[in-house]
Amino acid sequence: MYQLIVIGGGPAGLAAALKAKEEGLENILILERDKELGGILNQCIHNGFGLHYFKEELTGPEYAGRFIAQLEGTGIEVKADTMVLDITAREDGVKVVSAVNGAEGYMTLETATVVLAMGCRERTRGAISIPGARCAGVYTAGAAQHFLNMEGYMVGKRVVILGSGDIGLIMARRMTLEGAKVLACVELMPYSGGLNRNIVQCLNDYDIPLYLSHTVVDIRGKDRVEQVVVAKVGPDRKPVPGTEMVFDCDTLLLSVGLIPENELSRQANVVMDPRTNGAVVYENMETSLPGVFACGNVVHVHDLVDFVTAESQRAGAAAAAWVKNGPAASARTIELKNGAGVGYTVPQKLRLDAVDKAEIFFRVRQVYGNASIRVMDGEKQLAAFKREHMAPGEMERITLPRKLLEMAAGDTLTVEIAEA
């Protein structure tokens, strides 16, 4: 029987496993469905990783490689090319993980704790219902990135990108560097969904136009995309007739959002948060299922892998503490809610006896200039944090000390934005 099974061998799973080992666990297994460890970082060959954690600029494979190298000599077992099918919890508290691979076939593995680190997947054309011909040449930005960076295939020569998420912005630059002509980046919202540095480095530096409050209303072509029709949208996000622009192109890349990969979590009856599409977690990243923890993009979509690493180390340390000391108990639990201007909070619950200070991550719903983040106990303000700029594409973080949390009269705190 294992002390810990980590599902997913990307940056989250690697960080959680290594931290649990550092905290004293001996019997750890990583299950990864791909043929090698590293997760999505293997196809992210651009730089910009590791600035917070390693204090230097690395590419995705370099960042992953550093953690993979740390596995050497630790005794952490890895099963790659292995698909996890199911997680069940027995009455005695043991978790049973069902998995399958080509070498060993179907297997049932017993463990004291589980860390869910499955990452996220891309929203597709079907999920956003783009009208038009069902022809070749429509890719998600991540699929195009895989073809280009890992398989060596050029997916198109004249490209339109729908959505201004970070992957779409980075692929605008990547396609340009490979000789393609990126005609436009089109965004439904009145603001970009990506980091500001990516807008500057990937669009502005290459004179690629960004059309805010626009969307694709038609795809034309027989065997392959020939034209994409783009129209302006109004405040209700519906296309405005008469504002159509036609782009002659052979490729449409979609960067229209990421969805945490939580089929396993739902099967295991983990309580989910409809705001994040991830699990509801406590301050130590424990889910509603005792001894099952979640971290990284499977909980909520991060913009920096350095934050994924820090969060996953917290989950790994908590799994080790669970094995050594048993479940965390608390006389009082505070629930965090999102107020005006805030999309969600992670964690959603705080056990006061288990926390010295709580780091709260969240995203805002719109772009703000001078504003303050307020922590409210009903009508009473417990804390305020000033910010000069906030945008939905960049995750925000505040730290709440235990003394402040203990001042709450009720069992619910609200995080909200107040404009100056």
N, C-alpha and C positions, 0 to 999 in steps of 0.2 A: 504493500500500500504506500502511495506517495503522500508526502506532507503537503505538497502544492503542485497543482497542474495549471500551467499558463496556456490559455488558448489564444494563439496568435504569436508569431515570431517577428513582428515588426518592432519599431522603436519602443512602443508601449510594453509589449510582452518581454522584450529583452531587458529593459530597465527594471521591470517588476521582479523578474526572476533573479537578476543579479543582486538587487537590494535584499530580497528574501534570503539569498545565500549569505550575504554580508551580515544579516541579522541572526544567522545561526541555523537556518534550515539546511538539512542534508539531502533530502530526497525530493528533488524538484524535476519536473518534466515540462518541456515546451512542446506543444503540438502546433505545427505550421502546415497549412494546406498547399503552399507553394513548394517548389523544389529546393528553395534555399531561403535562409533567414534574411531579414532586412525590410520586408514589407514593401510599401509604396516607395520608400526611399531609393530602392534600386533603380527606379526609372527617373528619379529626380536628379539629373546630372548637373543642374545649375547650382551655383553657390548661394550662400546666404544662410546656411544651417550652422548651428553651434555657436553663434555669437554670444548667447547668454550662458550656455552650459560650459563650453570649452574655451570661451573667450577668444575664439578665432573663427575665421570664415572657412567653412568646409562645404563640399558638395554632399548631396544626399547619400551616395554610396560610401563616401569617406566617413560620414557621421555614423551610419549603420555599421561600417567596418570596425570602428573603434569599440563598439559594444560587443560585436561578434568576437573580436579578438580577446575581450575580457572573459569570455566563456571558457577559454583554454585553461585546462587544469582545475576547473571549479567542480567538476563532477556533475554539472547540470546536464541531464539527458535531453536530447533533441530528437523528435521524430518529425522529419520533413515529409512533404508529399502525403500528408495525413489529413483526412477530412473528419472533423468532429460532427457527429450526428445528433447527439442528445446529451443532456445533463439532467440527472435526477438526484434528489436528496432523500436518503433513507431516514427512517425514524430515529436511528442511533446517531444521526448527524453526519454520517459518511456520505460523500458525494460520489456518484458513479458516472463516469464519462464514457460514452460509447463513441468509438472512432473506427475508421477503416483506412487501410492503405494497401498498396499492391503487394508488398513483401510479407506482411503479417496477416492480412485479411481483416476480418471484423474482430474488434477487441473491446472488452469492458475493463476500465481502469478505475481503481478506487483511490480516493484522495480525501484528506482532511479539509483542504481549502481549494478554491478555484479562483483564478484571476481571469476575467474576460477582457481580452485585448484584441478584438477582431477588426478594429478600424472601421472605415466607412466605405460606401460605394457611391457612384455618381447617379444623379437623377438623369433619366433618359428622355428621348424625344416623346415617347409614349406618355411619360409622367406629366408633361406640360402641354400635350395635345397641340403640337404645331400642325396646322393644315398644310395640304400640298401633296405632291407626288411622292410615292414611296420608292425613291431611286437611290442608287449607291452614292456615296460621298458625304453622308451625314454621320459624324462620329462624336462621341463624347471627347472632351479635351484630354482626359486621362488615357483613353484608348489610343488616341492619336500619339500621345506622348510615349506610350508603350511601343507602338509600331516604329516610331522614329528613333527613340533612344536605345531600345533593347533589341528590336528585330532588324533595324536598318532600312525600313521601308518609308518612302516619302508618300504621304497620304494625299497630297494635292499641290497645285501650283498657284491657284487664285482662291483665297480663303476669306470667308466671313466668319466672325466669332460671335455667337449669341451668349451673353452673360459676361460679367466682368469679375468673376471670382478669380482667386489667385492662379489656379491652374490655367484658366483661359488667357490671362494676361501673360503668364510665362510662356505659353504656347504661341502667342502672337510673336514674341521675340524669337522663339526657337524656330518657327517656320520661316521667319524673315532671314535669320542667319543661315538657314539651309537653302535659301534662294527662292522661296515662295513669295508671292505678293499678298500681304494681308490688307484687304480693302477697307475693313472697318471692324470695330468692336462695338456691339450693340447691347445696351443695358436697359431693361424694363423700368428699373427704379430711377429716381432722380439723383441717385448717388451710386458710386462704384461699390461693389461687394468685396473688393480686394484691398490689400495693404497699400498705403499711399506710396511706399517705396517701389512697389511693382508697377503702379500706374506711371511713375516717372521713368523707371529704368526699362520697362517693356513696351510702353506705348509712346510716351513723349519723345524718348531718345531716338525712336525710329519713325517719327511722324505718322503714326497710325491713329486715325481719328477715332474718338470715343463718342458714340451717340447715346446720351442719357435720355431716359423717358422715351425709348424706342423699342420695338420688338419685331420679330420676323412674323409676317402674316401669310406668306406663301412660299413654297419651295417648288420650283419648276424644273422639269427635266424628264427624260424618258429612261434611258439606261443609267445615266449619272446626272447629278445636279448640274444644271445649266445656268439657272438664275435664282436669286433669293430676293424676295420683296420685303422691304423694311418700311414700317410706318411709325409715326409718332403716336404716343399714347397720352390720353388725358389723365386728370387726377384720379379717375376711376380705374385706370390702367387698361382701358379698352382702346383699340386703335381708332385714330381720328381719320375719317374718310378724307381723301384728297391730299394726304401728306406722304403718300407712298414713294419710295425710292427703289429702283431696280439695280441690283449688282450682278454683273456677269461674272460668275465664279464656278468652280468645279467642286468646292468643298465647303461644308458648313460644320464648324466645331461648336459643341454645346458645353458651356460652363455654367450650368444652371442650378448648382447646389449639390451638397453632399448629404447622404443619409446614413446615420450610424447603422452598422450591420448587426442587427439585434434579433435575428430569427431564433438563435439558440437561447437568448435571454427570455424571449416570450414563451418558448416551449417549456422552459424551466419555471414559468410563472413568476418571474421577477417583475416587480411593480415598475411600470414605465412612466416616463414623464412626456406627455404629448407635446410640450413646448420644445424639448430637445430631441425627441425621438430616441432618447437613451434611457438608461436605468435611473431611478431615483436613488441617490446615494447619500450616505452620512459623511461626516467630516473626514473619515479615514478611507473613503471610497468603497465602503461596504454597501451592498445592495440590500433589498428587503429580505433576501434569502441568507440566513446566518452562515458565515464562512465563505460566501461568494462575493468577490470584489470585482469592480470594473474600473477601467482607466483608459485614458487616451480618447481617440475619436469615436470609440464605441459609446462613450458617455455623452460627449458633445464635441462639435467640430472645432478643432483648434486652428489657429493661423500660424503658430510657431512650434516646431518639433521640440524645442527646448522646454516649453511648458508641458508638452506631453510627457517628456522624460521625468520632470519634477513630480507631476501628478502620479505617474506610474510607480515611482520610487515610494511614494506615500502608500500606495496600494500594496506593494510588495512588503513593506515594513509592517503594515497592518495584518497581512496574512501570516507573517512570521509571529507576530504578537498573539494572534488568534490561536495558533498551534501551541504556543508555549504557555499562554495564560488563560485560554478559553475566551468566550464571547465578551465583548466590551459591554459593561452594564452602566446604566445611568439613571439617576432618580428623575432627571428632567431632560426633555428633548424640546428644542426650539425648531419650528418650521420656518423656512425662509420663503417669502412670496415675492413675486415681481410686481412692482407698482408702475406708475406712469413712466413711459419711455424705456422700460426695461423688458427685454424679451424673455429672459429666464435667469435663474441663478443655479450655480453648481458649487458646493453641494446644496441639496434641498433641505437637509435636516442636520442639526447639530446636537450632539450629546454633550451637555455641559461638563460632566465629570471627566470626559475623555479629551477635552480640548484646552490648551493654554491660550492659543490664538487661532482664529479661523480665517483662512484665506478664501475669499468668495470671488468666483469668476462669473462674469455675465457679459451679455452684449446689449447694446442700446438699439432702439428701433429706428432711429433716424440720426442724421448728422446734427451735432450740437456744437456751438461755439462756447462762450463762457457759460459754464453750468456747474452745478454741484450734485454729487451723488449723496442722497440722504438715506439714512437708516432709521426707519420709523417704528415706534412701538405704539400702534394705534395713532392717536393724534400727536403724540410726543416724539420729538426728534432726539435720538440717542447719539447720532454722529453725522458729520457732513464732510465730504471730501471734494475739494475744488478741482475742476478740470478745465483747461483752455480749449480742448478739442476732443470730441468723441465721435466715432463713426461705427456703423454696424459691421464693417469689415475688420475691425480691430477689437480683440477681446479686452475687456476692462477687468481690473483686479483691485480689490480692497482687502484690508486686514482688520479683523475685529478682535480685540483682546477679550479674554474671558471675563474680566471685571465689567466690561461694557455689556456683554451678553447677560450677565447676572442681574443687571439693572432692569432688564425687561420685566414688565408687570405680567404680561400674558405669555402664551406659548407660541406666538407668531410675530415675526418681524418682517417688515416690508422694505425692499430696496427700490428706490425711485429716483427719477431725475427731476431736478428743479432748475429751470433756466434763470440765469442772473438777470 
